[in-house]
Amino acid sequence: MFWDTFKNFKIDLVSPNPTGTFHRGEILSGVIRFELSKKVKIQKISMTVKGQGKVQWTTYGLFFNSIIRTTHRGKMAFFQLEGPLLRAETDELVLQPGAHLYPFSFQIPEGDFPSTFRGAHGRISYVLIFGIHRRWRFEKNFSSELKFERLVNIGGPQYLRPLSLSDSTIVCCCLGEISMDAQLERKGFIPGETIRITAGVANGTSLRIVPKAELVKRETYRARSYRCVSKTLNCTKGQPVRPHASHVCCELSLPIPGDVYTSLENCAILDIQYVVVVSLRAIGCSKLRLLFPIVIGSARVPVPEPYGLPPRLICF
């Protein structure tokens, strides 16, 4: 049996970055280790590095009293590198019993690849695979997942300018109007930062209204059709605004969780977008909302301007 012969197989990968992530164009190195309980003949040990994205979800419909189930699938390959790590010069190579160690290295291709991601209906993954090939036997594979990070530039001027929006609405049940103009300090942020929001509120109704800010993540999956998943990551409330008050200044602080994914807008089958929702609501009445699309970038030093994410409209 294979596992009686090959024991303690391990892949040790050395990342050039303290966070253990990898970036485009970087050279990765490491070793594979295993032990043999007896002499073994092999043809080669192959090495494959590949990056790909997959999405999948299921929908149900009714057709003439029958339930129709449809599975939506999408797949996208970013790159695939293959080559032998160890190969017999003739027909087969004899490996002796005991410990074996083989170093390897490879370079991640240059390209605008999306970051590693796992979501409700899909994932983006980068995998390192070693295969042991023996004559008249099935190939046996060992894999290790790489955490690839796309560096997103949030240092460009388009991400440093303040964002401003304003709106108003009539609250019919209270015969009054509420209005708000709000401003974010900038468009680009990194995980762990705090978004600071300044809002001017006017309350022409007879009810108290409460300003509120939310950070919402929106995942969009595409495969002929599309599916969207939205999730509130954080929220905060300001002080209530009394009835018939005008020009009340509210300041809100909205922390960004430190473990969020960076914005993902360079993959045809999957998007990750973020929006700050600043809202006013009187009890029992409709809500006034302002939507600020933002970009969450890498915590590392921003990359040169051409690799930044362009502004993009988000509709909820």
N, C-alpha and C positions, 0 to 999 in steps of 0.2 A: 504494500500500500504506500501511496505517496507520502502520507504524513508520518509513516513509520521510518521513512528514509530521510526526507527533508524536514528539519526541525528548526524552530526559533527563527523563522524568516523575518527580517526586519529591514525597513527602509529608513535610513537616517539622512534627512535633507537639511542642508544648511542655507538659511535665508540671509541675504545681505542686509536685511532691515531688522531693527530691534523688535518690531511688532510681529515678525514672522510672515509678513506679506511679500508678494512678488509683483514687479512692475514690468511693463513692456520693455524689451531689449535687454533685460538683465540676464546675467549668466548664473545659473543655478548649479550647485555641486552637491555631492553627497556620496554615500556608500550603501551597498546592500550587503547584508550579513545573513548567513544561514549555516547550519551544521548538518553534516551527513553522517548517518549511522553505518553506512557501508559504501563500497565503491559503486559509482553510478556513471553510466554513459549518457551523454547529452549531445544534441546537435548544436544548440546555441542558447544563449540567454538574450532575449530581445528587450528593447526599451521603446516605449511609446509615450509621447506627451500630446495630449489633445485638450482642446477647449470647445465646449458646445453648450447650447441652450435648448431646453425642452419645456413645453407647456402642454397641459392636458386638463380637461374638465368635461363633465357630463351634463347634458340637459335632457329634460323629459317633456314630451308633448302628447296631446290626445288626438287620435285620428280614427274616426268611425268607431268610437268606444274602445279603441286599443291604445295602449301606452307605447309611445315610440321613444326609444332611448337612443340618443346621439352622443357619440364621444368625439370631442374636438381635440385634435393633436397638432402640434407644431414643433418643428425641430430646425435648428440652425447650427452649422459647424463654423467655428472661427479659425481654427488651424489644427493640423495634426502632423507631428514629427515622428518618424520611425527610424530605427537603426539597431544593429546588433551591439550588445554590450560585450558579449563573449561568443566566439564562433570557432568551431572545429576547423582546422586547416585542411583536414581530409574528410573522412566520412563522419566520425564521431570523436568526441573529446571525453577522456576518462577523468572524472573527479574522484579524488581519494577521500576516505573517511576523515572527519574532523571539521574544524571551523574554516569557513571560506568568507573572504571579504573582497568586494570588487568596487572600486571607485567609479564614479560617472560624473559627467557635466554636460550641460546643454544650455542653449540660449533661447529665451522666450522671443518669438518673432516681434518685429516692430509692427505695430498696428493699433488702431483705436478699438480695443476689445473692451467689453463691459466687465464690471467687477463681479466677483463671485457673489451669488445670491441664492437664497432658498425662500420660496413663498408658498402661498396657499395652493396655487395651481401650476407652479413651474419652478425651474431652477436654472442657474447658470453655473457651470462647474468646469474646473480645470484639473485634470487627473494625470498622474504619472503611473504607468503600468509596466511591470516587468513580467515577461513570459518565459517559462522554462519549457523548451522543446525537446522531446525525446522520440526516438523512432518507434512507430506503431503505438504511440500513446497520445491521448488528448493533451493539448497545451494547458499548462497550469499557470494562472495569472495571479499576481500580487499587485495591489494598487495603493496609492497614497494620494489624497486630494490636496491640491495646492490652493492657497488663499490668494487669488489674484486681485490686485487693487488698481483700478483706473484712477490716475491722478487727475482731479478736476480743479481747474483754475478758478478760484473765487477772488483772485486779486485784481482782475480786470476792472476797468471803470464801470462797466455795465452792472457789476455786482456790488459796487460801493456807493452808488447813488441811492438816496432815500426813495421810498415808494409811498405815494399818497393816493387816497381814494376818498370819495364822499358820496352820500346818498341820503334820502329821506323817504318817509312813508306816512300815510294817514292811518291813524288807529281809529277805526270807525266807532267802536263801542264806547270810546272815551271822547269822541269829537275833538281830536287833537292830532298834532303832527309830532313825530320824533325824527331827529336828523343827527347825522354824525359825519365828521371828517376825521380820518385816522391816518397815521404815518408810521412806517417802519424805518428804522435807522438805515437799513441797506437790504439788498436782495440776497447776498451770499453769506452763508454761515457754515460752521463746522460742528460736528457732534460735540456736545458738552457745553456749547455756548448758550447764552441767554438772549432771546429776542426781546427787545424793548420797544413797546408800542405806546404812542401818544395819541390820544383821541379827544376831540372837542365834541361835546354832546349837548343837544338842546332837547328838552322834554316839554312839549306843549300839551301833555295829557294830564289827567287827574290821578294817574297811577305812578308808582315808583318804577323805574326801569333800571336794569342791571347790565352793565357792560361786561362782556365776556370774550376771551381769546382762546382759540384752540389751534393746535398743530395737528394737521391731518395728513396721513400718508395715503396715497392712491396708487394701487398696483393695477396695471392694465395688461391683460394677456390676450394675444392675438393668434388665431388659427382659423382662417376663413371667416369665422365670427370673432367676437371678442367678449371678454368678461372683465369687469372692474370690481376691485375689492378696496374699500376705504376703511381706514381705522384711525381713531383719535389717539394720538400718542401722548398728549399732555393738554391740560386746560387750566385756565386761571380766571378768576372773577375780580372785578373792581368794586369800588364802593357804590351802593345804590344812588341813583340820581333822583332827587325829590321831584314831586309834581310841579309843573309850570316853572321849571328852571331853564335858564338859557346860558350858553357859553360856559358849561362846566368842563374843566380839564381833567381827564382821567389818564393815569399812567399804569400800564400793565407790563409785567415781566413774565415771559414764557420760556422756561428752560427747555433746551433740546436734549433728549436722552443721549448718553454717551455711546450707546451701542447701535445707533440707527445706521442703516445702509446709506451710502451716498446716492445722490440723484442719478438715475439711470435713464438716459434718453438716446442712446446710440445702439439700440438693439431692435430689430424689426419685429420680434415676437413678444417683447416684454418692456414695459416702462415702469419706472418708480418716480413719482412726482410728489412734491410737498406743497401744501398751501396753509397759510395762516388765515383763519376765519375770525374776524372781529365782528361781534354781533351785539345788538341791543334787543331786549325783550321785556315787554310789559306783561304782567301775569294775565294769562287767558287770551292774549292777543298775538298777532303774527310777529315774526321776527325780522329785524332789519340786519342784513349781513353784508360785509365787505370781504372779498376774497383777494388775498395777496399771494400769488405764486412766488415761491422762493427756491433757491438752489442750496442743497447741502453738499458741500465738497469734502475733499480729503483733509485730514488733520495734518498732512505734511505740507512742506513748502509748495506753494502754487507752481504749476508748470507753466511754460511759455504760453502766451496768449492764444495761439492757433488751436490749442486743445481744450479751450474752455467750452462750456455748454452754452448754446444760444438761448435767449429768452423764449419762453413758450407759454401759450395761453392754456390754462387749465379750466375745464368746465365741470362743475359738480351738479 
